[in-house]
Amino acid sequence: MSELLLNIDQKHKDTLYKQIYNGIRLSILNGGLKAGEKMPSTRQLSIELSVSRATVTLAYEYLLSEGYLESRSGSGTYVSRHLPEEYTQIDRKSINIDGLNLTDTGIVDNVKDYAIHLYENLSYYGLNLKTGNYLDYATSDSDVDIQFGFGRPDLKAFPMKKWMQLMTYHAIRANLHLLDSPHEAGGYHPLKEALSHYLLKSRALPCKPNQIIVVNGSQQGIDLVIRCLLNPNDLVAIEEPGYLGAQRAFQAAGAKLIPIEVNKEGLRIDILKANYDVNSKKILKMVYVTPSHQYPTGAVMPLAKRLELISFAKRTGTIIIEDDYDSEYRYDGRPIPALSGLAKSAPVIYIGTFSKVMLPALRLGYIVVPEPLIDIFTSAKWLTDRHSPLLHQQALTDFLNQGHLERHLRKMRPIYLEKRRTLIKLLKELFGYRVNILGDDAGINILARFQTTISDEEIIQKARELKIGLVTTKSDYISKQVSGEFLFNYAGEPLPKLIAAIKKLPNIIY
Ligand SMILES: Cc1ncc(COP(=O)(O)O)c(C=O)c1O
């Protein structure tokens, strides 16, 4: 007999016998109780549930009279062997309301009512998720041989052996205390120390280790920012075009997004100043920026503009969310200091990630928060998922302290630069004046604007037939309609494969 899990609540609006009746019926309908399975005796169940035997008997009587149960004289009560198969085995695909597959409809007879009931109970956030399309780029694309749309590093070049050695080292040596949970919610302290050295050296960002919160990638950093600082209807300025992952997270939380144009110096601070400065009635809560390598245009914000943005933020109280997702890849000289490091007590939250420099699936990143926010963000992380995986944090600490990351970056920079330059040269040769390549010498993607009469959809479809994955920047814009603008993420594929794919494009973009 499988274990019968019934939740009986003395305070529930349904009587006790009804709760038992519903619970057993549901278990039969969803397959938890199998046809022909022996039921516990009424006595046994009454003891288990701490209810009177008469209550259980009444529930059994209803179930017997409706044919869910059958009694065999002298042997006890059984789940009916004659329930029609189609009644208990619900076809998942057949129940599809508003794109939602309902997998367990045993609770109510009317599937539509069931869905409506659940929808009516959605939170503000849940309702936003229901009405928007947030999963459109959350799946990997196995139909194509080369995918230009996703910004991934060269996974084959990653020093996996070294990484596995470090992981194994810590897994073997881990004492029970370290394998236990919870640990420091804000992150493994030695990692935070290593990160604070790394940030000072590579991003000119001085911060104390306890200002760093280790998170599961930038996306969780953005989520924590939203949880701690944003209310529905708050105004958030965001780059246009801008990073969809941030745009979607802000939208789901109910932010009013203000798209701000981007030029070759990144976000147009003059537009911010003209519309949202101290005398404006409209108060900006936050501005989300990618100053070190604007996504997706690739613009790098010059120092003067960074200082201007900081002084705007200080003047107006606007909080800057600085997403520094791939500035490690800067090919023409030293990177410009992070916004967070440029001014003391600037209202900046800095977000960094190891997705682009190590492995996207590692899901490790960090945020640097101003000192007054440390406890609040640490609490949010604690309530969200306690802490990021400790073994990974330990291995990453060694990876940083033993210089493996720096070595890896030193190795990859010239490789990516060669891919970048070859790609740009080839696109210019193939398309001449009909292509405009945007972006500074940084990052692992380029943005190409094509003059073409072919629609984006047709280009994408034709590319797909050639097993080439292309992605436009259409959804990176909020207020503007653009076409012919395609992203080329070049880091993940070998150069000959990149060249071969690019050479096919004039046949579909003309
Ligand atoms: C602007 C921007 N920020 C952050 C990320 C990385 O996010 P995560 O660290 O969650 O993988 C990306 C990845 O494409 C990005 O383009």
Ligand as a Chemical Component Dictionary entry (heavy atoms), coordinates in Angstrom:
data_LIG
# 
_chem_comp.id                   LIG 
_chem_comp.type                 NON-POLYMER 
_chem_comp.pdbx_formal_charge   0 
_chem_comp.three_letter_code    LIG 
# 
loop_
_chem_comp_atom.comp_id 
_chem_comp_atom.atom_id 
_chem_comp_atom.alt_atom_id 
_chem_comp_atom.type_symbol 
_chem_comp_atom.charge 
_chem_comp_atom.model_Cartn_x 
_chem_comp_atom.model_Cartn_y 
_chem_comp_atom.model_Cartn_z 
_chem_comp_atom.pdbx_ordinal 
LIG C1 C1 C 0 24.374 43.092 -20.107 1  
LIG C2 C2 C 0 24.529 41.727 -19.501 2  
LIG N1 N1 N 0 24.615 41.605 -18.174 3  
LIG C3 C3 C 0 24.786 40.404 -17.593 4  
LIG C4 C4 C 0 24.874 39.258 -18.340 5  
LIG C5 C5 C 0 25.204 37.936 -17.693 6  
LIG O1 O1 O 0 24.250 37.491 -16.867 7  
LIG P1 P1 P 0 24.540 36.283 -15.855 8  
LIG O2 O2 O 0 25.702 36.647 -14.999 9  
LIG O3 O3 O 0 23.276 36.187 -15.076 10 
LIG O4 O4 O 0 24.821 35.079 -16.676 11 
LIG C6 C6 C 0 24.742 39.323 -19.712 12 
LIG C7 C7 C 0 24.725 38.087 -20.501 13 
LIG O5 O5 O 0 24.433 38.022 -21.644 14 
LIG C8 C8 C 0 24.594 40.585 -20.310 15 
LIG O6 O6 O 0 24.528 40.694 -21.640 16 
# 
loop_
_chem_comp_bond.comp_id 
_chem_comp_bond.atom_id_1 
_chem_comp_bond.atom_id_2 
_chem_comp_bond.value_order 
_chem_comp_bond.pdbx_ordinal 
LIG C1 C2 SING 1  
LIG C2 N1 SING 2  
LIG C2 C8 DOUB 3  
LIG N1 C3 DOUB 4  
LIG C3 C4 SING 5  
LIG C4 C5 SING 6  
LIG C4 C6 DOUB 7  
LIG C5 O1 SING 8  
LIG O1 P1 SING 9  
LIG P1 O2 DOUB 10 
LIG P1 O3 SING 11 
LIG P1 O4 SING 12 
LIG C6 C7 SING 13 
LIG C6 C8 SING 14 
LIG C7 O5 DOUB 15 
LIG C8 O6 SING 16 
# 
